[in-house]
Amino acid sequence: MNLKFAVTAAAFCVTTAAIAQTKWDLPAAYPATNFHSENLAQFAADVEKASAGKLKITVHANASLFKAPEIKRAVQGGQAQAGEILLANFQNEWQIFGTDGLPFLADSYDTSMKLYKAQKPALEKKLAEQGMVLLYSVAWPPQGIYSKKPINSAADLKGIKWRAYSPATSRIAELVGAQPVTVQAAEFSQALATGVVESTMTSGATGVDSKLYEHLKYYYDAQAWLPKNAVMANKAAFDALDAATRQTVLKAAADAETRGWTASRAVNTKTLETLKANGMQVLPPSAQLKADLKKVGDTMLKEWLDKAGPEGQAVVEAFRK
């Protein structure tokens, strides 16, 4: 082999190796320090390592590539090869997306996992119809009520400016007589600082992410529901991978799901301690508040079933078995 040919062959190999690496963008809506984002980063690292660099996934946290409401459409349309969404945000599009946003249907990690298993077949089918593949899903810690003033019953929420981030949280506000204000996670702190909102229902994790203790005094650990984030891939992008790389992605996704649920439990305990350490009063809801919220939950489940039809009924029945 002459020297010129050897150099050309080597250059060709380098070029081929460079071409062989597939790059994916994965937009996400939450800060890089959030446990969901950290889990995504680990997922991306696992894929790159296990595929020997064949697939490199770049995670764009904190809505830096697409805003939260835009991520699903970006993945569907192929502007991003994968993405993470809060399922409940898309309930208006398809009611089953909002199953885990129904108050007091699943109010613990164990029941939330049971609900996920009941919801998953319909979820995978719907996403496939929309040109996407469900990779994994992880629950947020249980949702509670944050407020500037003490809340002893639903009557105390009347007229309060309530941050809503999904159709379900907007409906809760309406049912208790609060004023729903739609604010995304990335803009939450500013909305509190400027008085645009003064109360919300979210997790301890978001409370710490957004430093809610700087603006609000009370957290009622209502454990109302555990909404899930879902990570999906564009089906065409996924199918374009070779069989071994597809299996690598699915294995890393399964590991991320297991790891994420474990992290969520740990984060729940830790974040409630952080809220207390920063001067917030973390309290159980009063019997009256719990009873009032249960009524809201019953109303919302009935409304949801009316809209979701037989498909929704099947999910709830599978969950209640």
C-alpha positions as CSV (number, residue, x, y, z in Angstrom):
1,M,0.0,0.0,0.0
2,N,1.5,3.3,-1.0
3,L,1.6,6.2,1.5
4,K,-0.8,8.3,-0.5
5,F,-3.4,5.6,-0.5
6,A,-2.9,4.9,3.2
7,V,-3.5,8.6,4.1
8,T,-6.6,8.7,1.8
9,A,-7.9,5.5,3.4
10,A,-7.3,6.9,6.9
11,A,-9.1,10.1,6.1
12,F,-12.0,8.2,4.7
13,C,-12.3,6.2,7.9
14,V,-12.3,9.3,10.0
15,T,-14.9,10.9,7.8
16,T,-17.1,7.8,8.0
17,A,-16.8,7.7,11.8
18,A,-17.9,11.3,12.0
19,I,-20.8,10.6,9.7
20,A,-21.7,7.5,11.7
21,Q,-22.4,9.5,14.8
22,T,-26.1,10.4,15.0
23,K,-27.0,13.5,17.1
24,W,-30.3,14.1,18.8
25,D,-31.6,17.2,20.5
26,L,-33.8,16.6,23.6
27,P,-35.6,19.8,24.9
28,A,-36.9,19.8,28.5
29,A,-38.7,22.5,30.5
30,Y,-37.1,22.2,33.9
31,P,-33.9,23.5,35.4
32,A,-30.7,21.4,34.9
33,T,-30.6,20.9,38.7
34,N,-34.1,19.3,38.8
35,F,-34.1,15.6,39.3
36,H,-35.9,15.0,36.0
37,S,-33.2,16.9,34.2
38,E,-30.4,15.1,36.0
39,N,-32.1,11.8,35.1
40,L,-32.3,12.9,31.5
41,A,-28.5,13.8,31.5
42,Q,-27.7,10.4,32.9
43,F,-30.0,8.7,30.2
44,A,-28.1,10.6,27.5
45,A,-24.7,9.6,29.0
46,D,-25.8,6.0,29.2
47,V,-26.9,6.0,25.6
48,E,-23.7,7.5,24.3
49,K,-21.6,5.1,26.3
50,A,-23.5,2.0,25.5
51,S,-23.7,2.9,21.8
52,A,-19.9,3.5,21.7
53,G,-20.6,7.1,20.7
54,K,-23.0,6.2,17.8
55,L,-25.8,8.2,19.3
56,K,-25.2,11.5,21.1
57,I,-28.2,13.1,22.8
58,T,-27.9,16.7,23.9
59,V,-30.3,17.7,26.7
60,H,-31.5,21.3,26.5
61,A,-32.9,22.0,30.0
62,N,-34.9,24.9,31.4
63,A,-36.9,25.5,28.2
64,S,-33.8,26.8,26.5
65,L,-34.5,25.2,23.1
66,F,-38.4,25.1,23.1
67,K,-40.8,26.4,25.7
68,A,-42.8,23.8,27.7
69,P,-46.0,24.0,25.5
70,E,-43.9,23.7,22.3
71,I,-41.9,20.6,23.1
72,K,-44.4,18.0,22.1
73,R,-45.1,19.6,18.7
74,A,-41.3,19.9,18.1
75,V,-40.8,16.2,18.6
76,Q,-43.9,15.3,16.6
77,G,-42.7,17.5,13.7
78,G,-39.1,16.3,13.9
79,Q,-37.6,19.7,14.9
80,A,-36.3,17.8,17.9
81,Q,-35.6,14.1,17.8
82,A,-36.8,13.6,21.5
83,G,-38.3,15.7,24.3
84,E,-39.7,15.6,27.8
85,I,-43.2,16.9,28.5
86,L,-45.6,17.1,31.5
87,L,-48.4,14.8,30.3
88,A,-51.2,16.7,32.1
89,N,-50.3,19.8,30.1
90,F,-51.9,18.2,27.0
91,Q,-55.2,17.0,28.5
92,N,-57.2,19.3,26.3
93,E,-55.7,17.6,23.2
94,W,-56.5,14.1,24.5
95,Q,-58.1,13.4,27.9
96,I,-56.0,10.4,28.7
97,F,-52.9,12.6,28.8
98,G,-54.4,14.2,32.0
99,T,-55.2,11.0,33.9
100,D,-52.5,11.5,36.5
101,G,-53.7,15.1,37.0
102,L,-57.0,14.0,38.5
103,P,-57.0,15.0,42.2
104,F,-57.0,12.1,44.7
105,L,-57.4,9.4,42.1
106,A,-53.8,8.2,42.7
107,D,-52.3,9.8,45.8
108,S,-49.2,7.8,46.6
109,Y,-46.2,6.5,44.7
110,D,-47.6,2.9,44.7
111,T,-51.0,4.0,43.4
112,S,-49.4,6.4,40.9
113,M,-47.3,3.5,39.4
114,K,-50.5,1.4,39.2
115,L,-52.2,4.2,37.4
116,Y,-49.3,4.5,35.0
117,K,-49.5,0.8,34.1
118,A,-53.2,1.2,33.5
119,Q,-52.6,4.3,31.3
120,K,-49.5,3.1,29.4
121,P,-51.1,0.9,26.6
122,A,-53.4,3.8,25.6
123,L,-50.5,6.3,25.9
124,E,-48.2,4.3,23.7
125,K,-50.9,3.8,21.1
126,K,-51.8,7.5,21.0
127,L,-48.1,8.6,20.7
128,A,-47.5,6.1,18.0
129,E,-50.4,7.5,16.0
130,Q,-48.8,10.9,16.4
131,G,-45.5,9.7,15.1
132,M,-43.7,9.3,18.5
133,V,-42.3,6.5,20.7
134,L,-42.8,6.6,24.5
135,L,-39.3,6.0,26.0
136,Y,-40.1,6.4,29.7
137,S,-42.2,8.3,32.3
138,V,-41.4,9.5,35.8
139,A,-43.8,10.9,38.5
140,W,-43.3,14.2,40.2
141,P,-43.5,14.1,44.0
142,P,-47.1,14.5,45.4
143,Q,-48.7,17.9,44.9
144,G,-49.6,20.2,47.8
145,I,-50.9,23.7,48.2
146,Y,-48.6,26.7,48.7
147,S,-50.0,30.0,49.9
148,K,-49.1,33.3,51.5
149,K,-51.8,32.9,54.2
150,P,-53.2,30.0,56.2
151,I,-55.7,27.7,54.4
152,N,-58.1,25.9,56.6
153,S,-60.8,25.1,54.0
154,A,-61.6,25.6,50.3
155,A,-63.4,28.8,51.3
156,D,-60.0,30.4,52.2
157,L,-58.9,30.0,48.5
158,K,-61.8,32.1,47.2
159,G,-60.4,35.0,45.1
160,I,-56.8,34.1,45.6
161,K,-54.4,34.4,42.5
162,W,-53.6,30.8,41.8
163,R,-50.8,29.7,39.4
164,A,-52.2,27.1,37.0
165,Y,-49.9,25.0,34.8
166,S,-52.4,22.5,33.3
167,P,-56.1,22.2,32.5
168,A,-56.6,20.3,35.8
169,T,-55.0,23.0,38.0
170,S,-57.1,25.6,36.2
171,R,-60.3,23.6,36.9
172,I,-59.4,23.2,40.6
173,A,-59.0,27.0,40.8
174,E,-62.4,27.5,39.2
175,L,-64.1,24.9,41.5
176,V,-62.7,26.6,44.7
177,G,-63.4,30.1,43.4
178,A,-59.7,31.1,43.0
179,Q,-58.4,33.1,40.0
180,P,-56.3,30.8,37.7
181,V,-53.2,32.5,36.2
182,T,-51.2,30.4,33.7
183,V,-47.5,30.7,34.4
184,Q,-44.7,28.3,33.2
185,A,-42.2,26.9,35.6
186,A,-39.3,29.0,34.1
187,E,-41.3,32.2,34.8
188,F,-42.7,31.2,38.2
189,S,-40.4,33.1,40.6
190,Q,-40.9,36.4,38.7
191,A,-44.7,36.0,38.8
192,L,-44.5,35.6,42.6
193,A,-42.1,38.5,43.0
194,T,-44.4,40.8,41.0
195,G,-47.6,39.6,42.7
196,V,-49.1,38.0,39.6
197,V,-49.7,34.9,41.7
198,E,-49.9,34.2,45.4
199,S,-50.8,30.6,45.6
200,T,-50.4,27.3,43.7
201,M,-50.6,23.6,43.8
202,T,-47.4,21.9,43.0
203,S,-44.7,19.6,44.4
204,G,-42.0,20.1,47.0
205,A,-39.5,19.8,44.2
206,T,-40.9,22.7,42.2
207,G,-41.2,24.6,45.5
208,V,-37.4,24.3,46.0
209,D,-36.6,24.8,42.3
210,S,-38.5,28.1,42.3
211,K,-37.5,29.1,45.9
212,L,-41.2,29.5,46.8
213,Y,-40.1,30.0,50.4
214,E,-38.8,33.4,49.4
215,H,-42.4,34.5,48.6
216,L,-44.9,32.1,50.3
217,K,-45.2,31.0,53.9
218,Y,-47.3,27.8,54.0
219,Y,-47.2,24.4,52.3
220,Y,-50.1,22.0,52.8
221,D,-48.9,18.4,52.1
222,A,-52.2,17.4,50.5
223,Q,-50.7,14.6,48.3
224,A,-53.4,15.4,45.8
225,W,-51.8,13.7,42.7
226,L,-48.5,12.7,41.2
227,P,-48.3,14.1,37.6
228,K,-45.8,12.4,35.3
229,N,-43.2,13.7,32.9
230,A,-42.9,11.6,29.7
231,V,-39.9,11.3,27.5
232,M,-40.7,10.6,23.9
233,A,-38.7,10.2,20.7
234,N,-39.7,11.1,17.1
235,K,-40.7,7.7,15.6
236,A,-38.9,8.4,12.3
237,A,-35.7,9.4,14.1
238,F,-36.0,6.3,16.3
239,D,-36.7,4.0,13.4
240,A,-33.7,5.4,11.5
241,L,-31.3,4.0,14.2
242,D,-29.9,0.6,13.6
243,A,-31.4,-2.3,15.6
244,A,-28.6,-2.4,18.2
245,T,-28.8,1.3,18.9
246,R,-32.6,1.2,19.2
247,Q,-32.2,-1.5,21.9
248,T,-29.6,0.6,23.6
249,V,-32.0,3.5,23.8
250,L,-34.8,1.3,25.2
251,K,-32.5,-0.3,27.8
252,A,-31.2,3.2,28.9
253,A,-34.9,4.4,29.0
254,A,-36.0,1.5,31.2
255,D,-33.1,2.2,33.6
256,A,-34.0,5.9,33.6
257,E,-37.6,5.1,34.5
258,T,-36.6,2.9,37.5
259,R,-33.9,5.4,38.6
260,G,-36.3,8.4,38.2
261,W,-39.1,6.9,40.4
262,T,-36.6,6.2,43.1
263,A,-35.2,9.7,42.8
264,S,-38.7,11.2,43.0
265,R,-39.3,9.5,46.4
266,A,-36.0,10.7,47.7
267,V,-36.5,14.2,46.4
268,N,-40.0,14.4,48.0
269,T,-38.5,13.8,51.5
270,K,-35.5,16.0,50.9
271,T,-37.4,19.0,49.4
272,L,-40.0,19.1,52.2
273,E,-37.0,19.3,54.7
274,T,-35.5,22.1,52.6
275,L,-38.8,24.0,52.6
276,K,-38.9,23.8,56.4
277,A,-35.2,24.7,56.8
278,N,-36.0,27.9,54.8
279,G,-38.7,28.9,57.2
280,M,-41.8,27.6,55.4
281,Q,-44.5,26.0,57.5
282,V,-45.1,22.4,56.1
283,L,-48.4,21.2,57.4
284,P,-50.9,18.5,56.8
285,P,-54.2,19.7,55.4
286,S,-57.1,20.1,57.9
287,A,-59.9,17.6,57.9
288,Q,-62.1,20.3,56.3
289,L,-59.7,21.2,53.6
290,K,-59.2,17.5,52.8
291,A,-63.0,16.9,52.6
292,D,-63.4,20.0,50.4
293,L,-60.6,18.9,48.0
294,K,-62.1,15.4,47.9
295,K,-65.3,16.9,46.6
296,V,-63.3,18.8,43.9
297,G,-61.6,15.5,43.0
298,D,-65.0,13.7,42.7
299,T,-66.4,16.4,40.4
300,M,-63.3,16.5,38.2
301,L,-63.3,12.7,37.8
302,K,-66.9,12.7,36.7
303,E,-66.2,15.6,34.3
304,W,-63.2,13.8,33.0
305,L,-65.0,10.5,32.4
306,D,-67.7,12.3,30.5
307,K,-65.0,13.7,28.2
308,A,-62.7,10.7,28.0
309,G,-65.5,8.3,27.2
310,P,-65.0,4.5,27.0
311,E,-61.2,4.9,26.6
312,G,-61.0,6.8,29.9
313,Q,-63.4,4.4,31.6
314,A,-61.2,1.5,30.6
315,V,-58.1,3.2,32.1
316,V,-59.9,3.9,35.4
317,E,-61.4,0.4,35.6
318,A,-57.9,-1.2,34.9
319,F,-56.5,1.0,37.7
320,R,-59.2,0.1,40.2
321,K,-58.9,-3.7,39.6
